[in-house]
């Protein structure tokens, strides 16, 4: 449950300003460029959606990982506060 919330939080933040049309998000386009090598400025809606569908399992693993990192960050900050 917490991992799902972390994934949704990441997506919410990553699509800021473009939540109803995430394929227009410059951040997501930049992430696609970094991951795939396709130029962000030339990506069209169809290409973004195709990439998301094609890489859905890798993206879900990434979102799970971000949730785990967020959980570890919270645990470490709690441990630091208790000292």
N, C-alpha and C positions, 0 to 999 in steps of 0.2 A: 504494500500500500504506500509506504513512504517513498519507495523508488519511483512509483508511478507519479506521485506528487512532485518529486524532484524533476522528473522528465517533463512534466507539464510546465513547471516553473521555468525550466531551461527554454522550452519552446516559446513560452509567453515572452520571456526576455529577448530571445533571439529574433522575434518577429515584431518587436516594438515599432509602432508606426505603420505596420502592414499586416495586422493580425487577421483581417478578413481576406487578404491576398498575400500569403506568406512568400509566394514566388517572386514578389517584388522587393523583398527584404535584401538590402545591400549586404547585411551581415551574413545571411544564408548563402547569397551568391558568392561572397568571399570565401566562406567555408567550403562550398562546392569547388571553387577554383583551387583552393589549397589541397583538397583531397584528391580531385580528379585531374587537375591540370587544365581544365577548360577555362577559358577567359571569362571572368565574371561579367564584364561589360557587354559581352556578346550573347549571354544566356537569355533565351526566350522562355516564356511560360511552359511550353511543351517540353523543353529540354530539362527544366528544373523538375517538373513533375515526373518525367521519365527517370531522371537520376534518383529522385526520392523513392520511386517504386522499385527500381532496379537494386538499390542499395538498402532497402528497408531493414534487413536483418542486421547489417553492420551498423546502421543508424540506431536501431533499438539497443544493440549492445553498447553503443556510445552513450545513449541516454541512461542506460542502467549504470554504466560506469560513473557518469556525472552524479547520479543519485548516491552512489557509494562514497564518492569523494566528498559530497556535501555532508553526508552522515558522519564521516570521519572528521571533517572539519568541526562539526558541532561537538562531537565527543572530545576532541582535543582542546577546544576552547573551554568546555566545561571543566575538564581536568585542570586546566591552567587556572581557572577562577577559584577552584577549591583549595589551592595551595596557599 
